[in-house]
Amino acid sequence: MLDRSQNAPDLPPEVARRRTFAIISHPDAGKTTLTEKFLLYGGAIQMAGQVRAKGEARRTRSDFMKMEQDRGISVSASAMSFDFKTYRFNLVDTPGHSDFSEDTYRTLTAVDAAIMVIDGAKGVESQTRKLFEVCRLRDLPILTFCNKMDRESRDTFDIVDEIQENLAIDVTPASWPIGMGRDFLGCYDLINDRLELMDRADRNKVAESIEINGLDDPLLEQHIPAGQLEQLREEVEMARELLPRLDPQAIMDGTMSPIWFGSAINSFGVKELMDGIASYGPEPQPQSAQPRQISPDEKKVTGFVFKVQANMDPKHRDRVAFLRMASGHFKRGMKLTHVRSKKPMAISNPVMFLASDRELAEEAWAGDIIGIPNHGQLRIGDTLTEGEALRVTGIPSFAPELLQSVRALDPLKAKHLDKALMQFAEEGAAKIFKPMIGSGFIVGVVGALQFEVLASRIELEYGLPVRFEGSQFTSARWVLGPQAALDKFISTNKGHMATDNDGDHVYLTRLQWDIDRIERDYPELTLSATKEMMV
């Protein structure tokens, strides 16, 4: 647990106004739509897009890959920066599809809070639970948005109970819905005692707010039918008695989550959620590193790469490293030390993102996310500093659950395939293993959909049709231990051995029995299913 003590030093004003957060949810809960509305309210776009756009309706801005636009899912985490009131929001939209969970896990190492989006009809779904566990491991503060209240959804108390039981976190309502489905009128803002009414006519219009004095204000009767008003008063009274009060410190500690209700597609409840992020979301937090923790108020610049995206611009063979600033005030053109290679790097054209649009970043502060175009020098887990040899820790790499061999359909292009695969390995899109015996590569991924994405990207970005074929192996483990034992082990198990793109030894297994046998026969060796992104 990082030090989030009360007596932390005051941050410089530019750092203190930053809020860096990720949006997590099960696929289809409405995460990308919510991202769009954030950009709309932040003034970054004039008209929000739709994930599955028809005709003239705009496409979403955060899904920039061709495959994302065709399928209506987010495949790759994307970062966006925009201003809201006096705050600077850095928002990372993560893939909800479980096949891309590794990208999401790594993204969560680069944010200070998470917004959990749940569907009012479905409640807490499996992927939400998985992602929530990762947030819990990092003690990330979590704000909850219950979406799709304009469709038939479950009872509000049921939703709150389910979150509390399933995720073992206290939930406190920040707003309370009035009706649901067709009868959904809006919400009562419990924090500011305001009535928020939804405008169904114009989806891009900000909802109307009416200032009132408590639930007994006669003004309410002009806007809410008697039956619904009575139900609202009863429910809010019960909620105030049964549910915990909003405690900003408990939210910071990650033990309490405030919940807002709304409908992202109708732009309803989004502004209140953004106000909540500004008020209850944490300022940039200290970053765990070796040999010491990095504090956001330090003068010297440090940052770490949590994601590498290749070919964001298909016209240029470029790679952009997403760098989370951990401390200092970065200015364009600065020379920073690349800690892994100990070489200086001049950062001359860093970019800020608005999804696939980018503009040159003249400066950045702790908490910001900037992109550094490079030709393969930067990898996930790399740290950049003003000279000090620090290494940010805690960026995981997971053993793949599916393995397939890959070959180019044109044998003359095998060399190009090597290059393409190495690029995807460094990007973290897949694990690439080179077996000790035989030619070719084995590609490992977390979910089957990733094979499709890889095949389509290799063809689109490299003009190289490939075929994935079944492999005799089902999983992989990194082998660690004393050199002598390792050498002996490798020479006896050559048929199972491979190296990953960092050159580390990997044992490819067919059955759980293989793993059990090795653990029994070679007690001094460790077979590991995760490896920290090495630097």
C-alpha positions as CSV (number, residue, x, y, z in Angstrom):
1,M,0.0,0.0,0.0
2,L,1.4,3.4,-1.0
3,D,1.6,6.2,1.5
4,R,-1.6,8.2,1.3
5,S,-1.1,9.9,4.6
6,Q,-3.0,13.0,5.7
7,N,0.2,14.9,6.2
8,A,1.4,14.5,2.6
9,P,3.0,17.7,1.3
10,D,0.8,20.1,-0.6
11,L,1.2,19.6,-4.3
12,P,2.0,22.4,-6.8
13,P,-1.4,23.8,-8.0
14,E,-0.9,22.4,-11.5
15,V,-0.5,18.9,-10.1
16,A,-3.3,19.2,-7.5
17,R,-5.8,20.0,-10.2
18,R,-5.1,16.8,-12.1
19,R,-7.4,13.7,-11.9
20,T,-6.1,10.6,-13.6
21,F,-8.6,7.7,-13.8
22,A,-9.7,4.7,-15.8
23,I,-13.1,3.5,-16.7
24,I,-13.7,-0.2,-16.0
25,S,-16.8,-2.4,-16.8
26,H,-18.1,-5.5,-18.3
27,P,-18.5,-5.3,-22.1
28,D,-21.6,-3.5,-23.1
29,A,-22.3,-1.7,-19.9
30,G,-21.8,1.6,-21.7
31,K,-18.3,2.5,-20.9
32,T,-17.2,3.9,-24.3
33,T,-20.5,5.9,-24.5
34,L,-19.7,7.4,-21.1
35,T,-16.2,8.3,-22.3
36,E,-17.7,10.2,-25.2
37,K,-20.0,12.2,-22.9
38,F,-17.1,13.1,-20.7
39,L,-15.4,14.6,-23.8
40,L,-18.6,16.3,-24.7
41,Y,-18.9,18.0,-21.3
42,G,-15.2,18.8,-21.2
43,G,-15.7,20.7,-24.4
44,A,-13.3,18.4,-26.3
45,I,-15.9,17.4,-28.9
46,Q,-19.1,19.1,-30.1
47,M,-21.2,16.0,-30.7
48,A,-20.8,12.6,-29.0
49,G,-20.5,9.5,-31.2
50,Q,-22.2,6.2,-30.9
51,V,-20.4,2.9,-30.6
52,R,-22.5,1.3,-33.4
53,A,-23.1,4.4,-35.5
54,K,-25.7,4.3,-38.3
55,G,-25.4,6.6,-41.3
56,E,-24.6,10.1,-40.2
57,A,-24.4,9.4,-36.5
58,R,-20.8,10.1,-35.5
59,R,-18.4,7.2,-34.6
60,T,-17.0,7.2,-31.1
61,R,-13.6,8.9,-30.8
62,S,-12.0,6.5,-28.4
63,D,-12.3,3.4,-30.7
64,F,-9.7,4.2,-33.3
65,M,-8.8,0.8,-34.7
66,K,-10.6,-0.5,-37.8
67,M,-11.6,-3.6,-35.9
68,E,-13.0,-1.7,-33.0
69,Q,-15.2,0.4,-35.3
70,D,-16.4,-2.8,-37.2
71,R,-17.3,-4.7,-34.1
72,G,-18.4,-2.0,-31.7
73,I,-16.0,-3.1,-29.0
74,S,-12.9,-1.5,-27.5
75,V,-9.8,-3.6,-28.1
76,S,-7.1,-1.3,-26.9
77,A,-6.9,1.1,-24.0
78,S,-6.9,4.7,-25.2
79,A,-5.9,7.9,-23.3
80,M,-7.6,11.3,-23.4
81,S,-6.9,14.6,-21.7
82,F,-9.3,17.4,-21.4
83,D,-10.3,20.3,-19.0
84,F,-13.4,20.3,-16.9
85,K,-14.1,23.4,-14.8
86,T,-10.8,24.2,-13.1
87,Y,-9.6,20.5,-13.3
88,R,-7.5,18.6,-15.8
89,F,-8.9,15.1,-16.4
90,N,-6.7,12.4,-17.8
91,L,-9.0,9.6,-18.7
92,V,-8.0,6.1,-19.8
93,D,-10.7,4.0,-21.5
94,T,-9.9,0.3,-21.1
95,P,-11.1,-2.7,-23.1
96,G,-14.0,-4.3,-21.3
97,H,-13.8,-7.6,-23.3
98,S,-12.1,-10.2,-21.1
99,D,-9.8,-11.3,-23.9
100,F,-8.0,-8.0,-23.5
101,S,-7.8,-8.0,-19.7
102,E,-4.0,-7.8,-19.6
103,D,-4.0,-4.4,-21.3
104,T,-6.5,-3.3,-18.7
105,Y,-4.5,-4.7,-15.7
106,R,-1.5,-2.7,-16.9
107,T,-3.5,0.4,-17.5
108,L,-4.7,0.3,-13.9
109,T,-1.1,0.7,-12.7
110,A,-1.0,4.1,-14.3
111,V,-4.2,5.7,-12.8
112,D,-5.1,7.0,-9.3
113,A,-8.8,6.0,-9.4
114,A,-11.3,4.0,-11.3
115,I,-14.9,4.5,-12.4
116,M,-16.8,1.3,-12.4
117,V,-19.7,1.3,-14.8
118,I,-22.5,-1.2,-14.2
119,D,-25.7,-1.9,-16.2
120,G,-28.8,-1.1,-14.2
121,A,-30.5,-4.3,-15.4
122,K,-27.6,-6.7,-15.1
123,G,-25.8,-5.5,-12.0
124,V,-22.3,-6.7,-11.2
125,E,-21.1,-9.0,-14.0
126,S,-18.2,-11.4,-14.1
127,Q,-15.6,-9.1,-15.9
128,T,-16.5,-6.2,-13.5
129,R,-15.8,-8.4,-10.6
130,K,-12.4,-9.4,-12.1
131,L,-11.4,-5.8,-12.8
132,F,-12.6,-4.7,-9.4
133,E,-10.2,-7.3,-7.8
134,V,-7.3,-5.6,-9.5
135,C,-8.4,-2.2,-8.2
136,R,-8.7,-3.8,-4.8
137,L,-5.1,-5.1,-5.0
138,R,-3.9,-1.6,-5.7
139,D,-6.3,0.1,-3.1
140,L,-7.6,2.3,-5.9
141,P,-10.5,4.6,-5.0
142,I,-13.6,3.6,-7.0
143,L,-16.6,5.7,-8.0
144,T,-19.6,3.8,-9.4
145,F,-21.9,4.8,-12.2
146,C,-25.1,2.8,-12.6
147,N,-26.0,3.2,-16.3
148,K,-29.0,2.6,-18.5
149,M,-31.6,3.7,-15.9
150,D,-33.8,4.8,-18.8
151,R,-34.3,1.1,-19.6
152,E,-36.1,-1.5,-17.4
153,S,-33.6,-2.0,-14.5
154,R,-33.5,-3.6,-11.1
155,D,-34.6,-2.1,-7.8
156,T,-32.1,0.5,-6.6
157,F,-31.6,-1.2,-3.2
158,D,-31.0,-4.5,-4.9
159,I,-28.3,-3.0,-7.0
160,V,-26.6,-1.4,-4.0
161,D,-26.8,-4.6,-2.0
162,E,-25.4,-6.6,-4.8
163,I,-22.3,-4.3,-5.1
164,Q,-21.8,-4.4,-1.3
165,E,-22.1,-8.2,-1.1
166,N,-20.2,-9.2,-4.3
167,L,-17.4,-6.7,-4.0
168,A,-17.2,-6.3,-0.2
169,I,-17.1,-2.5,-0.4
170,D,-19.4,0.0,1.3
171,V,-21.7,1.8,-1.1
172,T,-23.2,5.3,-0.5
173,P,-25.7,6.9,-2.9
174,A,-24.6,10.2,-4.3
175,S,-27.9,10.5,-6.2
176,W,-31.2,8.5,-6.2
177,P,-33.2,7.6,-9.3
178,I,-36.8,8.7,-9.7
179,G,-38.6,5.9,-11.5
180,M,-37.0,3.6,-14.0
181,G,-37.4,2.5,-17.7
182,R,-40.1,4.5,-19.4
183,D,-41.0,6.2,-16.1
184,F,-37.5,7.4,-15.4
185,L,-37.7,11.1,-14.8
186,G,-34.2,11.8,-13.5
187,C,-32.4,11.8,-10.1
188,Y,-32.4,13.5,-6.8
189,D,-28.9,14.7,-6.1
190,L,-28.3,13.8,-2.4
191,I,-25.0,15.7,-2.1
192,N,-26.4,19.1,-3.2
193,D,-30.1,18.7,-2.6
194,R,-31.0,19.3,-6.3
195,L,-33.5,17.8,-8.6
196,E,-32.0,16.7,-11.9
197,L,-34.5,16.1,-14.7
198,M,-33.6,14.2,-17.9
199,D,-34.3,15.6,-21.3
200,R,-35.3,12.7,-23.6
201,A,-35.5,14.9,-26.7
202,D,-31.9,15.8,-27.2
203,R,-29.2,13.3,-26.2
204,N,-26.4,15.9,-26.3
205,K,-28.2,18.4,-24.1
206,V,-27.2,18.9,-20.5
207,A,-30.0,17.9,-18.1
208,E,-32.0,20.6,-16.3
209,S,-31.2,21.2,-12.6
210,I,-33.6,22.6,-10.1
211,E,-32.4,23.9,-6.7
212,I,-34.7,22.8,-3.9
213,N,-34.5,22.8,-0.1
214,G,-34.8,19.2,0.9
215,L,-37.4,16.6,0.0
216,D,-40.2,18.5,1.7
217,D,-39.9,21.4,-0.7
218,P,-43.3,22.0,-2.4
219,L,-41.5,22.8,-5.7
220,L,-41.0,19.1,-6.1
221,E,-44.7,18.5,-6.7
222,Q,-44.6,20.7,-9.8
223,H,-42.1,18.3,-11.4
224,I,-42.8,14.8,-10.1
225,P,-46.1,12.9,-10.2
226,A,-47.5,12.3,-6.6
227,G,-47.0,8.5,-6.6
228,Q,-43.3,8.8,-7.7
229,L,-42.7,11.6,-5.2
230,E,-44.0,9.6,-2.3
231,Q,-41.9,6.6,-3.4
232,L,-38.8,8.9,-3.7
233,R,-39.3,10.3,-0.2
234,E,-39.7,6.8,1.3
235,E,-36.7,5.4,-0.5
236,V,-34.3,8.3,0.3
237,E,-35.3,8.1,4.0
238,M,-34.6,4.4,4.1
239,A,-31.3,4.9,2.2
240,R,-30.2,7.5,4.7
241,E,-30.9,5.2,7.6
242,L,-29.6,2.0,6.1
243,L,-26.7,3.0,4.0
244,P,-23.4,4.5,5.2
245,R,-22.9,8.3,5.0
246,L,-20.5,9.6,2.4
247,D,-17.0,9.7,3.9
248,P,-14.3,11.3,1.6
249,Q,-11.4,9.5,3.5
250,A,-13.0,6.1,3.1
251,I,-13.4,6.8,-0.6
252,M,-9.7,7.7,-0.8
253,D,-8.8,4.5,1.1
254,G,-10.8,2.4,-1.4
255,T,-13.2,1.0,1.2
256,M,-16.3,3.0,0.1
257,S,-17.7,3.8,-3.3
258,P,-20.2,6.6,-4.0
259,I,-22.8,5.6,-6.6
260,W,-24.4,7.9,-9.2
261,F,-27.4,6.8,-11.3
262,G,-28.0,7.9,-14.9
263,S,-28.1,7.2,-18.6
264,A,-24.9,7.9,-20.5
265,I,-26.6,7.7,-23.9
266,N,-29.0,10.5,-22.8
267,S,-26.2,12.5,-21.3
268,F,-27.9,12.1,-18.0
269,G,-26.0,11.9,-14.6
270,V,-22.7,12.3,-16.4
271,K,-22.0,15.9,-15.2
272,E,-22.8,14.9,-11.6
273,L,-20.3,12.0,-11.9
274,M,-17.7,14.4,-13.3
275,D,-18.3,16.8,-10.3
276,G,-17.8,13.7,-8.1
277,I,-14.5,12.9,-9.7
278,A,-13.4,16.5,-9.2
279,S,-14.5,16.5,-5.5
280,Y,-13.7,12.9,-4.4
281,G,-11.2,11.6,-6.9
282,P,-7.6,11.6,-5.6
283,E,-4.9,14.0,-6.7
284,P,-1.8,12.3,-8.3
285,Q,-0.5,9.7,-5.9
286,P,3.0,8.5,-5.0
287,Q,4.3,5.7,-7.3
288,S,6.0,2.6,-6.0
289,A,9.5,2.1,-7.4
290,Q,12.9,0.7,-6.6
291,P,15.0,1.8,-4.6
292,R,12.5,4.4,-3.3
293,Q,8.9,5.6,-3.8
294,I,8.4,8.6,-6.2
295,S,6.3,11.4,-4.8
296,P,4.3,13.6,-7.2
297,D,5.6,16.9,-5.6
298,E,9.2,16.2,-6.5
299,K,10.8,18.8,-8.8
300,K,12.6,16.3,-11.0
301,V,10.8,14.6,-13.8
302,T,10.1,10.9,-13.7
303,G,7.6,8.8,-15.7
304,F,7.0,5.2,-16.7
305,V,5.7,3.4,-19.8
306,F,2.5,1.4,-19.1
307,K,1.5,0.7,-22.7
308,V,3.0,0.7,-26.2
309,Q,0.8,1.1,-29.2
310,A,2.2,0.3,-32.6
311,N,0.9,1.8,-35.8
312,M,-1.7,4.1,-34.4
313,D,-1.2,6.1,-37.6
314,P,-1.1,3.5,-40.4
315,K,0.6,6.0,-42.7
316,H,3.7,5.9,-40.6
317,R,5.3,2.9,-39.1
318,D,5.3,4.5,-35.7
319,R,5.1,3.3,-32.2
320,V,3.8,5.4,-29.4
321,A,4.8,4.7,-25.8
322,F,2.2,5.9,-23.3
323,L,4.1,7.5,-20.4
324,R,2.5,8.3,-17.0
325,M,4.2,11.2,-15.4
326,A,5.0,10.4,-11.8
327,S,6.7,13.6,-10.8
328,G,8.0,17.0,-12.0
329,H,7.2,19.5,-14.7
330,F,8.1,18.2,-18.1
331,K,8.8,20.5,-21.0
332,R,9.0,19.6,-24.7
333,G,12.6,19.0,-25.8
334,M,13.8,17.8,-22.4
335,K,16.6,15.2,-22.2
336,L,15.6,12.3,-20.0
337,T,17.6,9.2,-19.0
338,H,16.2,5.9,-20.3
339,V,17.0,3.9,-17.1
340,R,17.2,0.5,-18.7
341,S,19.7,1.4,-21.4
342,K,21.3,4.2,-19.3
343,K,21.2,6.4,-22.4
344,P,19.8,10.0,-22.7
345,M,16.7,10.5,-24.8
346,A,15.6,13.9,-26.1
347,I,11.8,14.0,-26.0
348,S,11.3,16.4,-28.9
349,N,7.8,15.5,-30.1
350,P,5.6,14.3,-27.2
351,V,1.9,14.2,-27.8
352,M,-1.3,14.6,-25.8
353,F,-4.2,12.5,-26.9
354,L,-7.8,13.0,-27.7
355,A,-8.4,9.4,-28.7
356,S,-6.8,9.1,-32.2
357,D,-6.3,12.9,-32.6
358,R,-3.1,14.1,-31.1
359,E,-1.4,17.4,-30.6
360,L,2.1,18.3,-29.5
361,A,2.4,18.5,-25.8
362,E,4.5,21.6,-24.9
363,E,4.5,20.6,-21.2
364,A,3.1,18.0,-18.8
365,W,2.9,17.6,-15.0
366,A,2.8,14.7,-12.6
367,G,-0.5,12.8,-13.3
368,D,-0.5,13.5,-17.0
369,I,-0.3,10.8,-19.7
370,I,1.8,11.7,-22.7
371,G,2.7,9.7,-25.8
372,I,6.3,9.4,-27.0
373,P,6.7,8.4,-30.6
374,N,9.8,6.1,-30.9
375,H,11.2,3.3,-33.0
376,G,11.2,0.6,-30.5
377,Q,13.5,2.0,-27.8
378,L,10.7,2.2,-25.2
379,R,9.0,-0.9,-23.8
380,I,6.3,-1.5,-21.2
381,G,7.8,-1.0,-17.7
382,D,10.6,1.4,-18.8
383,T,11.2,4.4,-16.5
384,L,12.5,7.8,-17.7
385,T,14.1,10.1,-15.2
386,E,16.4,13.1,-14.9
387,G,19.3,10.9,-14.2
388,E,18.4,8.9,-11.1
389,A,18.4,5.1,-11.5
390,L,14.8,4.5,-10.4
391,R,12.6,1.6,-11.6
392,V,8.9,1.8,-11.3
393,T,7.6,-1.6,-10.0
394,G,4.3,-3.5,-10.1
395,I,3.6,-3.6,-13.9
396,P,2.6,-7.3,-14.4
397,S,2.9,-9.7,-17.3
398,F,0.7,-12.8,-17.2
399,A,1.3,-16.3,-18.6
400,P,-0.9,-16.8,-21.7
401,E,-3.8,-19.2,-21.5
402,L,-3.9,-20.0,-25.2
403,L,-1.0,-21.0,-27.4
404,Q,-0.9,-21.3,-31.2
405,S,1.9,-21.5,-33.8
406,V,2.0,-18.9,-36.5
407,R,3.3,-18.9,-40.1
408,A,3.4,-16.5,-43.0
409,L,1.3,-17.7,-46.0
410,D,4.2,-16.5,-48.2
411,P,7.4,-18.3,-47.0
412,L,9.6,-15.6,-48.5
413,K,8.2,-13.2,-46.0
414,A,9.2,-15.1,-42.9
415,K,11.7,-12.4,-42.0
416,H,8.9,-9.7,-42.0
417,L,6.8,-11.9,-39.7
418,D,9.7,-12.0,-37.2
419,K,9.7,-8.2,-37.1
420,A,5.9,-7.9,-36.9
421,L,5.7,-10.4,-34.0
422,M,8.5,-8.7,-32.0
423,Q,6.7,-5.4,-32.4
424,F,3.5,-6.9,-31.0
425,A,5.4,-8.6,-28.1
426,E,7.0,-5.3,-27.1
427,E,3.6,-3.7,-27.3
428,G,2.3,-6.3,-24.9
429,A,-0.4,-7.4,-27.3
430,A,0.8,-11.0,-27.2
431,K,3.6,-13.2,-25.8
432,I,5.9,-14.5,-28.5
433,F,8.0,-17.6,-27.7
434,K,10.8,-19.0,-29.9
435,P,11.1,-22.8,-29.3
436,M,14.6,-24.2,-28.8
437,I,13.9,-27.0,-31.3
438,G,12.3,-26.3,-34.7
439,S,11.6,-23.1,-36.5
440,G,8.8,-20.6,-36.3
441,F,7.2,-18.9,-33.3
442,I,4.5,-19.8,-30.8
443,V,2.1,-17.0,-29.9
444,G,0.4,-16.9,-26.5
445,V,-2.6,-14.8,-25.7
446,V,-5.2,-14.5,-22.9
447,G,-8.3,-14.7,-25.0
448,A,-9.2,-16.3,-28.4
449,L,-10.3,-13.0,-29.9
450,Q,-6.7,-11.7,-29.7
451,F,-5.6,-14.2,-32.4
452,E,-8.2,-12.6,-34.7
453,V,-7.0,-9.1,-33.8
454,L,-3.4,-10.1,-34.4
455,A,-4.0,-11.7,-37.7
456,S,-6.0,-8.7,-39.0
457,R,-3.4,-6.3,-37.7
458,I,-0.4,-8.2,-39.2
459,E,-2.2,-8.2,-42.5
460,L,-3.4,-4.5,-42.4
461,E,-0.2,-3.0,-41.0
462,Y,2.4,-5.2,-42.6
463,G,0.6,-6.5,-45.7
464,L,1.4,-10.0,-44.5
465,P,-1.4,-12.7,-44.5
466,V,-0.7,-15.2,-41.7
467,R,-2.2,-18.4,-40.4
468,F,-2.5,-19.4,-36.8
469,E,-2.5,-23.2,-36.2
470,G,-3.1,-25.3,-33.1
471,S,-0.1,-26.1,-31.0
472,Q,0.6,-29.1,-28.8
473,F,1.2,-26.8,-25.9
474,T,-1.5,-25.3,-23.7
475,S,0.3,-23.0,-21.3
476,A,3.6,-21.4,-20.5
477,R,5.6,-20.8,-17.3
478,W,8.7,-18.7,-16.7
479,V,11.5,-20.7,-15.2
480,L,13.6,-19.2,-12.4
481,G,16.3,-20.6,-10.2
482,P,20.1,-21.1,-9.7
483,Q,22.0,-21.2,-13.0
484,A,23.4,-24.7,-12.6
485,A,20.0,-26.2,-11.9
486,L,18.6,-24.2,-14.8
487,D,21.2,-25.4,-17.3
488,K,20.6,-29.1,-16.2
489,F,16.8,-28.6,-16.5
490,I,17.0,-27.0,-20.0
491,S,19.3,-29.7,-21.4
492,T,16.8,-32.5,-20.2
493,N,13.7,-30.7,-21.4
494,K,14.8,-29.1,-24.7
495,G,11.5,-30.1,-26.5
496,H,9.5,-28.0,-24.0
497,M,11.8,-25.0,-23.8
498,A,11.5,-21.6,-25.5
499,T,12.6,-18.0,-24.9
500,D,10.4,-15.0,-24.8
501,N,11.1,-11.6,-26.5
502,D,13.3,-10.5,-23.5
503,G,15.4,-13.7,-23.8
504,D,14.0,-15.3,-20.6
505,H,13.5,-19.0,-20.3
506,V,10.0,-20.3,-20.7
507,Y,8.7,-23.9,-20.1
508,L,5.9,-24.8,-22.5
509,T,3.5,-27.3,-21.0
510,R,0.8,-29.6,-22.3
511,L,-0.9,-30.7,-19.1
512,Q,-1.0,-29.6,-15.5
513,W,0.8,-32.9,-14.8
514,D,3.9,-31.4,-16.5
515,I,4.0,-28.6,-14.1
516,D,3.4,-30.8,-11.1
517,R,6.2,-33.2,-12.2
518,I,8.8,-30.3,-12.6
519,E,7.9,-28.9,-9.2
520,R,8.4,-32.4,-7.7
521,D,11.6,-33.3,-9.6
522,Y,13.3,-29.8,-9.5
523,P,12.4,-28.3,-6.1
524,E,15.1,-25.6,-6.5
525,L,13.4,-24.2,-9.6
526,T,10.3,-22.0,-9.6
527,L,7.7,-22.0,-12.4
528,S,6.0,-18.7,-12.5
529,A,2.7,-17.7,-14.1
530,T,3.5,-14.0,-13.9
531,K,6.5,-11.9,-14.5
532,E,7.1,-8.3,-13.8
533,M,7.6,-6.3,-17.0
534,M,11.4,-6.4,-16.9
535,V,13.6,-3.5,-17.4
